[in-house]
Amino acid sequence: MKNKWRILKILSTVIIFGFLLSFSLKRFNNASMEKVSVNMVYPHNDEKVYFIDEKDVKDFIKKSNPSKRIGDIDIPMLEKEVNNFPSVDSANVYLNLNGNLNVDIVQKVPAFRLNKNGQDFYVDKKGYEFPISKNYSHPSMLVTGDVKRGEYLKLAELVEKINKDDFSRKYFIGIKKEKNSYYLLTSEGNFRVEIGDLDHIEFKVKGFKAFVEKFLVYQDPQKYSKVSVRYDNQIVTTLNPNYKENDSIISARKKEFDKAPEIVRKKALAQATQNNSVKPVEKKPEAAKPAEKKVEKKTESKAREKPKVTEKKEEPKKKNTDKKN
């Protein structure tokens, strides 16, 4: 008998509790949405950006729930729609017991700004593209050229290293891609820094830094049009043809090259690369002349000098043509 009374009490309690709960939920669902709070969250002390306007988010939520009843709010759908905003990295939507709707938003932070095929857009640290905002422009490194999506992450790492280093941040103001090779645009002088691919970036930047501190500080930056650090353990410079003081150097180099014998010129052209400071043009060999018969003379022939070569200096050799009569 006692067990029956216990079971009856438990059932009565559950029924009453369920009735009160259903009544509370019905009253809560019929209540109007009191307030919408939009919170911009910056995890890991990320840089603050202002692509998302709180007013735009509130207007979107009000349009999605014209009745303003809490029961009519579809929180999963609303959270999905906010996540689809182009500048939103992640969003969390939830209700408080007091009827306030909270929206926590993490915005995308641009790693760099890319100009590709005539279009401008941002790329974040995760390698995702998102459009430029009409209300806010974020200061970021400008990258131009045909950059592939697979290169976004390495390019973002390069920009991050530049921004963290005082020397690099002072010198480099942009990045350009030409013919599968990357160039760093500088704020001083008229030259570009060729880095080639995006591998071993830290080593290449250190090499350029050593070049600047030990050599370029004593030169006019306008003297060069390109400084290449794409090769291992070497720095190749290209003279600026529009710099007046380079005219004598370039003309002297061409004259020396023209004086060199045909074999030396061919060897120099074979070893030359696209980064040589002067690119001589190989002359077409003249048509071979018919060989003339040599007439031996009993008298001594005059010593013939070999043509001069810029790399090595050799004394003229004489051939002994004396013969016994």
C-alpha positions in Angstrom: 0.0 0.0 0.0 2.8 2.3 0.9 4.5 1.6 -2.5 1.4 2.6 -4.3 1.2 5.9 -2.5 4.8 6.6 -3.4 4.3 5.8 -7.0 1.2 8.1 -7.0 3.1 10.9 -5.5 5.9 10.6 -8.0 3.5 10.6 -10.9 1.6 13.6 -9.5 4.9 15.5 -9.1 5.9 14.7 -12.7 2.6 15.8 -14.1 2.5 19.0 -12.2 6.2 19.7 -13.1 5.4 19.0 -16.8 2.3 21.2 -16.7 4.3 24.1 -15.2 7.2 23.6 -17.7 4.9 23.6 -20.7 3.1 26.7 -19.4 6.5 28.5 -18.9 7.7 27.5 -22.4 4.5 28.6 -24.0 4.7 31.9 -22.2 8.4 32.3 -23.1 7.8 31.5 -26.8 4.9 34.0 -27.0 7.1 36.7 -25.4 8.6 39.3 -27.7 12.3 39.5 -28.3 13.5 42.2 -26.0 17.0 42.9 -27.3 19.5 41.9 -29.9 23.2 42.1 -28.9 26.0 41.8 -31.5 29.4 41.2 -30.0 32.6 41.3 -32.1 35.0 38.7 -30.7 38.8 38.9 -31.2 40.4 35.6 -30.1 44.2 35.3 -29.5 44.5 39.1 -29.5 43.9 39.3 -33.2 44.1 42.6 -35.0 40.8 44.5 -34.8 38.9 44.9 -38.1 35.6 46.6 -38.8 34.1 44.9 -41.9 30.9 44.0 -40.1 28.4 46.7 -39.1 26.3 45.8 -36.1 23.4 47.7 -37.5 23.4 45.5 -40.6 23.4 42.3 -38.5 20.5 43.6 -36.4 18.5 44.6 -39.4 19.0 41.1 -40.9 17.8 39.4 -37.7 14.7 41.6 -37.6 13.9 40.8 -41.2 14.2 37.1 -40.5 11.8 37.4 -37.6 9.1 40.0 -38.5 6.8 38.8 -35.7 9.5 39.4 -33.1 8.2 36.4 -31.1 10.9 34.3 -29.5 9.2 31.1 -30.5 9.5 32.1 -34.2 13.3 32.4 -34.1 15.0 29.6 -35.9 18.4 29.8 -34.2 20.3 27.1 -36.3 19.1 28.7 -39.6 20.0 32.2 -38.3 23.4 31.1 -37.2 24.0 29.5 -40.6 23.0 32.7 -42.4 25.3 34.9 -40.3 28.2 32.5 -41.0 27.5 33.0 -44.7 28.4 36.7 -44.5 31.6 37.1 -46.6 33.6 38.8 -43.9 32.5 36.5 -41.1 34.9 33.8 -40.0 32.5 32.2 -37.4 29.3 33.1 -35.6 27.5 31.8 -32.5 23.8 32.7 -31.9 22.0 32.0 -28.6 19.1 33.2 -26.4 19.2 34.2 -22.8 16.5 33.4 -20.3 15.5 37.0 -20.2 14.7 37.0 -23.9 17.8 38.7 -25.3 19.3 37.3 -28.5 23.1 37.3 -28.6 25.2 37.1 -31.7 29.0 36.5 -31.2 31.0 37.2 -34.4 34.6 36.5 -35.3 35.6 38.5 -38.4 38.1 37.5 -41.0 41.5 39.3 -40.7 43.2 40.0 -44.1 46.6 38.6 -44.6 47.1 40.6 -47.8 45.2 42.3 -50.6 45.3 40.7 -54.0 44.9 42.3 -57.4 44.3 39.5 -59.8 42.8 39.7 -63.3 41.6 43.2 -62.7 39.8 42.3 -59.5 40.7 43.4 -55.9 39.9 41.2 -52.9 41.3 40.2 -49.5 42.8 36.9 -48.5 42.8 35.8 -44.8 45.4 33.8 -42.9 43.5 30.6 -43.7 43.7 31.2 -47.4 40.1 32.2 -47.9 39.1 35.0 -50.3 36.5 37.7 -49.3 35.5 40.9 -51.1 36.5 44.4 -50.3 34.1 46.4 -48.0 32.6 49.7 -49.1 32.6 51.0 -45.6 36.1 49.9 -44.4 39.5 49.5 -46.0 42.1 47.5 -44.0 45.8 48.5 -44.4 47.5 45.4 -45.8 50.2 44.3 -48.2 49.3 44.6 -51.8 50.0 41.6 -54.0 49.6 41.6 -57.8 49.9 39.0 -60.5 48.5 35.5 -61.3 48.7 34.0 -57.8 47.3 30.5 -57.5 45.0 29.5 -54.7 47.5 26.8 -53.6 50.1 29.6 -52.9 47.8 31.7 -50.6 49.0 30.1 -47.4 52.7 30.4 -48.2 52.2 34.0 -49.3 50.3 34.8 -46.1 53.3 33.4 -44.1 55.6 35.6 -46.1 53.6 38.7 -45.4 53.4 37.8 -41.7 57.2 37.5 -41.5 57.6 40.8 -43.2 55.2 42.5 -40.8 57.0 41.1 -37.8 60.5 42.2 -38.8 61.3 45.9 -38.5 63.8 45.9 -41.4 61.5 44.1 -43.8 58.5 46.2 -42.8 60.5 49.3 -43.6 61.8 48.1 -47.0 59.1 46.1 -48.6 55.8 47.7 -49.5 54.4 45.2 -52.0 54.7 41.8 -53.8 54.5 41.1 -57.5 54.4 37.8 -59.4 55.9 37.7 -62.9 56.4 34.5 -64.9 56.3 32.2 -61.9 58.8 34.3 -59.9 58.0 36.6 -57.0 59.4 40.1 -56.5 59.4 42.2 -53.4 58.8 45.9 -54.2 60.9 48.3 -52.1 60.2 51.8 -50.7 63.7 53.0 -51.4 65.5 53.2 -54.8 64.2 52.0 -58.1 65.0 48.3 -57.8 63.0 45.1 -57.0 64.1 42.1 -55.0 63.7 38.8 -56.8 63.0 35.9 -54.4 61.9 33.3 -57.0 59.6 30.8 -55.3 58.2 31.0 -51.8 60.6 28.5 -50.2 63.3 29.4 -47.7 61.9 32.9 -47.4 63.6 33.7 -44.1 67.1 32.8 -45.5 66.5 35.0 -48.6 65.4 38.0 -46.6 68.5 37.6 -44.3 70.7 37.6 -47.4 69.2 40.8 -48.7 69.5 42.4 -45.3 73.2 41.6 -45.2 73.5 43.0 -48.8 71.9 46.3 -47.7 73.8 46.7 -44.4 77.3 45.8 -45.9 77.1 47.2 -49.4 74.0 49.1 -50.5 74.3 51.7 -47.7 77.4 53.0 -49.5 75.7 53.0 -52.9 73.0 55.1 -54.6 69.8 52.9 -54.5 68.9 54.3 -58.0 72.0 52.4 -59.4 70.2 49.1 -59.6 67.0 47.9 -61.2 66.9 44.4 -59.7 68.6 42.5 -56.8 68.1 38.8 -57.0 68.4 36.5 -54.0 66.7 33.5 -55.6 69.9 31.5 -55.9 71.7 29.8 -53.0 74.6 31.7 -51.3 74.8 34.4 -53.9 73.2 37.8 -54.7 73.0 39.0 -58.3 72.4 42.7 -59.1 71.2 44.2 -62.4 72.3 47.8 -63.2 69.7 50.4 -64.0 70.2 51.5 -67.6 68.6 54.9 -66.9 71.1 55.7 -64.3 73.7 58.0 -65.9 76.7 56.8 -63.9 76.0 53.3 -65.2 76.5 54.3 -68.9 80.3 54.1 -68.8 80.2 50.7 -67.0 77.7 49.2 -69.5 79.5 50.5 -72.6 82.9 49.3 -71.4 81.5 45.9 -70.7 80.0 45.7 -74.2 83.3 46.8 -75.8 85.3 44.1 -73.9 82.8 41.5 -74.9 82.9 42.5 -78.6 86.7 42.3 -78.6 86.7 38.8 -77.2 87.2 35.9 -79.7 84.2 34.0 -80.9 84.9 30.9 -78.7 85.0 33.1 -75.5 81.8 34.9 -76.5 79.9 31.6 -77.0 81.2 30.3 -73.6 80.1 33.5 -71.9 76.7 33.4 -73.4 76.3 29.8 -72.4 77.1 30.6 -68.7 75.0 33.8 -68.6 71.7 33.8 -66.8 68.8 36.1 -66.9 70.1 38.0 -63.8 73.4 39.1 -65.3 74.0 42.8 -64.9 74.6 43.2 -68.7 73.1 40.9 -71.3 75.4 41.1 -74.4 73.9 40.2 -77.8 75.7 37.5 -79.6 76.8 38.6 -83.1 76.0 36.2 -86.0 79.2 34.6 -87.2 80.4 35.9 -90.6 80.4 33.5 -93.5 83.5 31.4 -93.6 86.0 32.6 -96.1 87.9 30.1 -98.3 91.2 29.2 -96.7 94.2 30.8 -98.3 97.4 28.9 -99.0 100.2 29.9 -96.7 103.5 30.7 -98.3 106.5 29.9 -96.2 109.0 32.6 -96.0 112.6 32.2 -95.0 112.6 35.5 -93.2 111.3 35.8 -89.6 107.5 36.4 -89.4 106.3 39.1 -87.1 105.0 38.0 -83.8 101.2 37.9 -83.7 99.3 39.0 -80.6 96.3 37.2 -79.2 93.1 39.2 -78.7 92.6 40.4 -75.1 90.1 38.7 -72.8 88.6 40.6 -69.8 88.9 37.7 -67.4 92.5 36.7 -67.9 95.6 38.6 -69.1 98.2 36.7 -71.0 101.5 37.9 -72.6 101.7 37.6 -76.3 103.5 34.5 -77.5 106.0 34.3 -80.4 106.4 31.5 -82.8 110.0 30.7 -83.8 109.9 30.4 -87.6 113.7 30.2 -88.1 114.6 27.2 -90.2 118.0 25.9 -91.3 118.8 26.6 -94.9 
